[in-house]
Amino acid sequence: MAITASLVKELRERTGSGMMECKKALVETDGDIEAAIEMMRKSGQAKAAKKAGRTAADGVIAICFSEDGTGAAMVEVNCETDFVAKDDNFTSFAKAVAECALVSDVKTVEALLDAPLHDGEETTVNTAREALISKIGENMNVRRFQKFQAGSGKLTSYSHGVRIGVIVELVGGDDTLAKDIAMHVAATSPLCISPEDVPADTLEKERSIFKAQAMESGKPENIVEKMVDGRIRKYLAEVTLLGQPFVKDPDLAVEKLLEKAGARVVNFCRFEVGEGIEKKQENFADEVMAQIKS
């Protein structure tokens, strides 16, 4: 039986396993998806398949640099609890994933999962992930990664514990300034570097909200437009790195700080564990009442 992409996709969705593992299982079972699931469970992937639907919103941010400091990679690896996030096996896995992301040419999380965890070995990132799930007993995911290759600037990182990670590329300035900028990004989470970098749709959305709010004042249209323009300027100062007050000196904007040092930020990336993930809120009293009623 021909092993189609849709069949592999269905098996991935049902088991949470990697593409290569799914394809191999389907080949060995001649395309029988139920037999493939059974085989994968027998081979030790049962726990991973069972736990694939559980929310993993805790975890760590791991950062890795190349030996010459010109390349870097940052990954978010999730688990279910902060207890496991502190486990040496889990943190070692996250570090290895960051190293894999750095040295491989993968562009997507799916491709990263199918890459060898260590160069020259057959064990993939996903195989190692599933083995760790079986060992520890929690769902785990490699959620995202970002790679950097320095151009004219220098790469610097900052980690706030294991939950927030930042990489910054800075041209000019010194190591202290670079670290200060990375710490600032960690603290304030700017949307982008400058007002010109704010997506047009984001800006238009904010403008429409500000206009609706200003219209409630009952003021003439020309006054409303001036009010909106003022609020947009304030918004841009709040969400862009250059417009924000420097965390170590709120009287000094980051833009002025960089100007004084003859430096500029080329790029930055900030990851925070679990941001954007909806964590299920358990209400055990309601669960017990529902069971009693049923």
N, C-alpha and C positions, 0 to 999 in steps of 0.2 A: 504494500500500500504506500502511495506517495505521502511523504511527511510534509504537509503544507505549513506555511507561515501561520495561518489562522489556527491550526491544530496546536502548534507550539505555543502560540499566544494564550490559548485557552488553558493549556496545562500550566503555564506560568502563573496565570491568574488564580488557578485553583490550588496551587501548591506553594506559591511564593518562591519557587526555585529559579535558578538562572536559565538563560536560553540554551546554553550548551548542554546542561544537565537534562533539560526537558527534551531536547532533540534526541539525545542519546537514548533516553528511556523510551521514546516513541519508536525509534529505529529498532530497539531490542524487542519491543512488543508488537512490531508490525503495525503501528498506528493505533493500537487499542488504548485509548486514553485511560480507561478504568484500570486496565492491567498495568499501565505505566505508573499510575498513582500508587497502586498496591506495591509494585516493585520498589518505587522510591521510598515508600514508608518502611519496607523491609530492610532497606539499605541504610537506615538510620536517619532519614529525612522526615520521619513521621512527626516529630515534635515541631519542626519548622513549619510543616504544612498546617498543623493544628493551630499554631500560634500566629500565623500570618495575618489574621484579621484583627489581632489585638493592638491597641494603640500604643505606639512607642514614641513618647514625647519627651523623655529624658535623654541623657547621653553626654557626649563630649564633643568638643571641637579640637581637632588635631591639626597641627601645622608642621610641615617639613620643608627644609631648604636643601638645595643642591650644595655640593662641597664648596663651589666658588661663590655661592651667595647670589647668583644671577637668576636662579629659578626657585620657585616656591609653589607649594600646593597646600590648600586648606580643605578639610573635609568635615562634614557633620555625620556622626554615627550615632544612631539612636537606640535606646533600650527603654524598658518600661519604668524602672525605678532608679532613684539616685544611689541606692545601695549597690546595684549592679554597675552603675556608672563609675563607681570607685574600685571595682574589681580589677585586679592586675591583668587577668586574662582579657577582659574587655578593653582596657586602655591599651594593651599591647596590640590587640587586633586593630583598633582605631589608628594607632601609629603606623602599623604596617600598611593599612589602606591608604593613608596619606603618602607614604613612600611609593606605593604602587602608582597612585595617581600622578606623582611627580615624574617618574621615569617612563611611564607608558605614554602612548599617543592617543589615548581614549578621549572622546569628546562628550560622552553621555554616561549617566549612572549605569545604564544597562550594560554598556560596553565595559565599564569599570568592573562590574560584578563578574563578568565573564573573563576578565584578565587574570593571569597568574598572580597570586598574592605575593610570591617571592620569585624573582627572576630565576629561570631554569627549573622551576618546579611545576608539577601538573595541577596542584591544588589551586583552584580559583578563589577569588575573593568571596564569591557566593558559597562555594563548598565549605570554606572556613567559617563563614557566617552561620551556615546551617549546623555545622558541627558544634559551634559555640552555643547556639540555641539549645541543642540537645544536652549539652553539658551543664549550662547554667539554668535553663528553664524559663527564659523570657524571650519575647519577640525582640528582634534586632533588625535595624535597617541601615543601609548606607543611603542617606537622604540626598546629599548634594556635595559638590566639590567645586573648587575654583583654582585654576592654575595661573601663575604669573611668570612672565619672562621679562626681566628688566631690559629696557631699551637704553635711554640716556640717563636714567635715574638709578637709584639704589633701593633695594627692597628692605623693608623693616617690618617686623611683626610685633604684636602685643597680645598676650592672652590674659584675660581676667579670670583666674581659676581655670576651669575646663569648660565653662559654659559660654564664654564670649571670646571670639578670636578675630583679629584684624590683621590685614596685610596692606601696607601702604608703599607706593613707589614715589619717591621724592627726588627731585632734581635740585641740587644745591643744598645749602644748609649743612648741619653736622648731625652726628648720631643722636645727640640729645634732642634736637629739634624733631628729627624723624620719629623718635620714640614718643615725644610729647604729642605729635599729631596723631599717631596710632592710638595713644591713650585717650585723646580727645574723641576720636571716632568711636571708640568702644563706649565712651560715656554718653555721647549725644546721638549716635545713630543717624547721621545725616543721610538724606536721600541721594544726593549726588554732590559733585564738587562745586559747580557754579550755577547761577540761574539759567544759563543757556543750556544746561544739561537736563533740566526738568522736562519730562515728557509733555508734549503739547496737550494730550488728552487729560493728564493729571491737572495741569494748569487750568484748562477750560472747566473741568469739574469743580475745582476750588472757586473759580471766578463766578460760576453760576450759583454756588452756595452763598458766597458773599453778597451777590446781587440780591438774591431772594431775602437775605437777612436785612440788607440795607433798605429795600423797598418797604419794609414794614415800618420804617421811620416816618413815612409819608412825605419825605422831602422831594423836591423837584428832581427830574431825571439827571440834570447836569451835576447836581450835588451828589446824587447816588453814585454816579460814575467815579467821582473823585474819592468817595468813601471806599468804593471797591478797589480802586487803584492803590490806595493807601494800605488796605488790608492785604492785597497781593504782595506789595513790597515787604510787608512784615512777615508774610508767610514764606517768601523766598529767603529772607534772612534766617528764618527758623530752620528750614529744611536743607539748606545748602551749606556745605562745609565752610566755604569762604565767608559766608554771611554770619555765621554763628559767633557768639562771644567765646573766646578761648577759655576753657574750663579752669586753667590755672590763673587767669587774669581776665575776669569778665568785662573789664573796661576796654579790652583790646580784642578787636575782631580777628579771626584767624587769617583773613586776607591781609591785614596790616602786619600781623606777626610774620607771615611768609615774605612780605615785601621788605621788611626790615632785614631779613636774613638773605635776601636775594634768592629765594627758593620758590618752588612751585610743586604742587601735588599733581602727578600725572594720572594716578589711578589709585583706587582703594577698594577693599571689599571687607564687609563685616558680617560674620555669622554669629547668631545666638541660638543656643540649643532650644529646639521646640517652637521657635517663633512661627506663627501661622498654623500650627497644628492644633486642632480642636481636641482637647483631652476630655474624654468621657467622664462626667461627674456621676459618681455612684451614690444612690440614695437607698441604703439597705432597708430602711424602715418601709419605704414604698414597695420595695421588692418583696418583703415579707408579707405586707398587706395584700399585694396582688396575688401571691401564692395562696394565702388564706381564702381569699374570695373565689379563687378558681377551684 
